[in-house]
Amino acid sequence: MTAKRQAFNTIADALISVLGLNRPLRVDVDGNEDKIIRGGRRTFSDPAMKSLLIEINENDRALIELIESCGLKLERKTLAALQGSYRDTFNAVFARK
């Protein structure tokens, strides 16, 4: 028996608005973080959004700058567990100052 999976596409702002999900928020999407942040700019820029936890590649300056353009600043990062030989993937906390 094959399990059926369904998926849908939406922008983060719409999903968060409809479901009432918000602050603080964890984003764990394995490779599409920039798309999530771009689609959620209104939410991530809202002063009520106090913090964001997201897995990032330490060298992805564009993603870090995108998040920081929403008013959230990188507060701390820790090496992500279970990354095998990868040593540049971190769990990062961005917070509004």
TAGI-V12481 format. One record per residue. N is the residue number from 1. RES is the residue in three letters. D_LAST is the distance of its C-alpha to the last C-alpha in whole Angstrom. Layout:
n->{N | N}
res->{RES | RES}
d_last->{D_LAST | D_LAST}
//
This chain:
n->{1 | 2 | 3 | 4 | 5 | 6 | 7 | 8 | 9 | 10 | 11 | 12 | 13 | 14 | 15 | 16 | 17 | 18 | 19 | 20 | 21 | 22 | 23 | 24 | 25 | 26 | 27 | 28 | 29 | 30 | 31 | 32 | 33 | 34 | 35 | 36 | 37 | 38 | 39 | 40 | 41 | 42 | 43 | 44 | 45 | 46 | 47 | 48 | 49 | 50 | 51 | 52 | 53 | 54 | 55 | 56 | 57 | 58 | 59 | 60 | 61 | 62 | 63 | 64 | 65 | 66 | 67 | 68 | 69 | 70 | 71 | 72 | 73 | 74 | 75 | 76 | 77 | 78 | 79 | 80 | 81 | 82 | 83 | 84 | 85 | 86 | 87 | 88 | 89 | 90 | 91 | 92 | 93 | 94 | 95 | 96 | 97}
res->{MET | THR | ALA | LYS | ARG | GLN | ALA | PHE | ASN | THR | ILE | ALA | ASP | ALA | LEU | ILE | SER | VAL | LEU | GLY | LEU | ASN | ARG | PRO | LEU | ARG | VAL | ASP | VAL | ASP | GLY | ASN | GLU | ASP | LYS | ILE | ILE | ARG | GLY | GLY | ARG | ARG | THR | PHE | SER | ASP | PRO | ALA | MET | LYS | SER | LEU | LEU | ILE | GLU | ILE | ASN | GLU | ASN | ASP | ARG | ALA | LEU | ILE | GLU | LEU | ILE | GLU | SER | CYS | GLY | LEU | LYS | LEU | GLU | ARG | LYS | THR | LEU | ALA | ALA | LEU | GLN | GLY | SER | TYR | ARG | ASP | THR | PHE | ASN | ALA | VAL | PHE | ALA | ARG | LYS}
d_last->{51 | 48 | 45 | 44 | 40 | 39 | 36 | 34 | 32 | 29 | 26 | 23 | 22 | 25 | 25 | 22 | 24 | 27 | 26 | 23 | 21 | 18 | 14 | 14 | 16 | 18 | 20 | 23 | 25 | 27 | 27 | 26 | 22 | 22 | 24 | 22 | 19 | 21 | 22 | 19 | 17 | 17 | 16 | 13 | 12 | 13 | 10 | 12 | 11 | 8 | 10 | 12 | 15 | 17 | 20 | 20 | 23 | 21 | 23 | 22 | 20 | 21 | 19 | 16 | 16 | 16 | 13 | 11 | 13 | 12 | 8 | 7 | 7 | 10 | 9 | 13 | 16 | 20 | 23 | 24 | 27 | 31 | 30 | 34 | 34 | 31 | 28 | 26 | 24 | 21 | 19 | 15 | 12 | 9 | 6 | 4 | 0}
//
